[in-house]
Amino acid sequence: MGVTTTMKDNPLPDRKLHDDPPKPDIAEARLRQQAIGVRLRHLFDEVVNEPVPDEFLSILKNADERNRGGA
């Protein structure tokens, strides 16, 4: 039979009475989150290090020239 607890037995039912080590499913979830974070950082670094397309550099150069001429 199970043990029934009351508010008197545990005044803070949402809190643990002592710190238990993380359950395996929580530890596994943390490992997955870390792996996702590592992969996202890797993808971000790849995008940041991509060269700027020549066409976009040309657009920026033309905009700078117009701004200098109009100032």
Helices and strands as residue ranges (DSSP letters): H 24-48, H 54-70
